[in-house]
Amino acid sequence: EIVLTQSPGTLSLSPGERATLSCRASQSVSSSYLAWYQQKPGQAPRLLIYGASSRATGIPDRFSGSGSGTDFTLTISRLEPEDFAVYYCQQYGSSPNTFGQGTKLEIK
Amino acid sequence: QVQLVQSGAEVKKPGASVKVSCKASGYTFTSYGISWVRQAPGQGLEWMGWISAYNGNTNYAQKLQGRVTMTTDTSTSTAYMELRSLRSDDTAVYYCARIGMGAEYDYWGQGTLVTVSS
């Protein structure tokens, strides 16, 4: 089973700042089958990034993903008030599909 | 537009079973798989397994093997997840998600809260 470790656990930033979230895998993620999801309280997760770097439909271009192998990054270039939420990475290249434990992005 | 609409909240006693439904619309149901993910209160996301809506093939998380069954009804474009021998630590919000063309989870249901309590 591939274990995904996200860091930091909590990130405190202000609107307008840049956010960098990390996801490290215990073994290589095949074919960059790595996704990022955003979850707000009381809501289902929403797909942001798939294939490590492709934005999902309707996702603003301030969200970008990068990385390969075992190290992946989600970057939000300029934080908007609606971006404060919990973010999860997920690998779906091997079974079981696994999720990271999440990074909470909070307003400073 | 793609929509996944799940059944309503359930309260069950330990040892009972629950069956959650996920009705799909806005796309060809048999062209995509459905995955199930759960989230215990205040916790992260846990993958439960998936089912191909094309041929019914399944793949379950090892820790749930023997207790979970995923099925589909192509006549109504509905996926089901049944969990048996419920325990208190099965209390969670259960989500269905469509498995997109690249295997990512591109659309999600609204979630179904299952509470297991005596």
HADDOCK unambig.tbl for C-alpha pairs under 7 A between the chains (distance, minus, plus):
assign (segid A and resid 35 and name CA) (segid B and resid 104 and name CA) 6.84 0.50 0.50
assign (segid A and resid 43 and name CA) (segid B and resid 110 and name CA) 6.94 0.50 0.50
assign (segid A and resid 44 and name CA) (segid B and resid 108 and name CA) 6.55 0.50 0.50
assign (segid A and resid 44 and name CA) (segid B and resid 109 and name CA) 6.99 0.50 0.50
assign (segid A and resid 44 and name CA) (segid B and resid 110 and name CA) 5.71 0.50 0.50
assign (segid A and resid 44 and name CA) (segid B and resid 111 and name CA) 6.58 0.50 0.50
assign (segid A and resid 47 and name CA) (segid B and resid 105 and name CA) 6.86 0.50 0.50
assign (segid A and resid 47 and name CA) (segid B and resid 106 and name CA) 5.74 0.50 0.50
assign (segid A and resid 50 and name CA) (segid B and resid 104 and name CA) 6.29 0.50 0.50
assign (segid A and resid 92 and name CA) (segid B and resid 103 and name CA) 6.81 0.50 0.50
assign (segid A and resid 92 and name CA) (segid B and resid 104 and name CA) 6.82 0.50 0.50
assign (segid A and resid 96 and name CA) (segid B and resid 61 and name CA) 6.29 0.50 0.50
assign (segid A and resid 97 and name CA) (segid B and resid 47 and name CA) 6.36 0.50 0.50
assign (segid A and resid 98 and name CA) (segid B and resid 47 and name CA) 6.32 0.50 0.50
assign (segid A and resid 99 and name CA) (segid B and resid 45 and name CA) 6.33 0.50 0.50
assign (segid A and resid 99 and name CA) (segid B and resid 46 and name CA) 6.90 0.50 0.50
assign (segid A and resid 101 and name CA) (segid B and resid 44 and name CA) 5.59 0.50 0.50
assign (segid A and resid 102 and name CA) (segid B and resid 44 and name CA) 6.66 0.50 0.50
